[in-house]
Amino acid sequence: ASLSATFVEQPAQSRLKASLRTSNGPAKVHLHPAFEGSFTARGFQWMPPNVNVASGNVEDPAGMGRTRNVMRQNAGQGTVQGSVHWRSSAQQGRNAPQGQVEVSTSLSPLNLSL
């Protein structure tokens, strides 16, 4: 069965933990810009996940003028891992709430939008 999930609201500086799975169906997940934490997208070995990062400047959902930093890397075997953080120069060294999102499917496309 296919999987489609859009997180339309998330309070700034909150923690989202989600594990979304389907088999033999496409998965499409869109996270709210306020998301902070790690993500893992697991697809099929020969059909790696597509992780889309919003282009341009994304407005700080807390209205604090912070910058959004997104890191991602291919972890092999159809897996992409990474993290999203909102940081200002005054926040260096402080820990923000850490969410965690895992999305997986097999034999179908996987799209994760950040």
N, C-alpha and C positions, 0 to 999 in steps of 0.2 A: 504494500500500500504506500501511497505517496505521503510525504510529510511537508507541511507548510506552517511556519510559525513566525509571527511578527510581534516583537515586543514594542508596543506603541507608547508605553509609559514606563518610566523608571525614575524614581527620585534621585537627584544628584547625590553623590557620595553614599550610595546604597550598595548592597551586595546581592548579586544575582547568581544563583547556582541552578544550572539546568543540564539535564542529560536527555538528549533527543535522539531516538533511534528508529530506523525503519529497515526493512529488508526488501530487496528487489524493487524498490520504488525510489523515485527522485526525492531529494530532500532540499528544501529551500527555507533558510532561516535568516531573519533580519533582526539584528540587535539594535536597541535604542542607543543614541550617541552617548548617553550617560554611563554606559557599561564600562567598568574598569575591572581588569583581571586577566586571567589566562583563557585561551580557547584552544580546542583541538577539533579538527575536522578530519574524519576518517572516511575515505571512499574506497573504491575498488582499486587494486594495484595498477591496472591499466587505464583507469579513469580517475586521476587525482582530483581532489576537491578544488573548487574555484572559490578563493577568498577575496572578496571585493572590499576595498577600503574607499570610503567616501572621498571624492576628490575635492580639492580646494580647502578653504578654511572651514572647519566645523566649529560652530559657536559653543563656547563653554556652557554646559547646561546649568552650572551653579552660578553663572554670571560673575565669576571671579577673574576672568581674563587669562585663564590657564591655557596651555598648549596641549593638544592631543598628540600623544606618541603611540604609534602602532608598530610593533615588530612582528614579523612572521618568518617562518623558515620551513622548508620541506624537510620532513622527518623520515622520508622514505616509505616505501610500501603503501603509497596512496594516502599519506597523512601529512597534514599541514598543522603546525603548532605556532602559537604566538601569544602576544599580550597587548593590552591596551591600557594606557595610563594617562591621566590628566595631571599635568605638573606646572607649577610656576616656580620662579627662581627662589621664592621664599619657602617652598615646600620641599626642597631637596633634602633627602634623608628621612622624610616623614612617610609613614606607611598609610596608604589609602585603603579603604575596604577592598578586599580582593574577591571578586566573583570568579566563577569558573563555569564555562560552557563547553559541553562536548556534544558534537553532532556526528552521527555515523549512518551510513547506508552501504548497500552492496549492489553491485551490478547496475548502478544507475548514477546519474549526475548528482553532485552535491554542490550547492551554492550557499555560502555564508557571507552575509553582508554586514560590515562593521560601520 
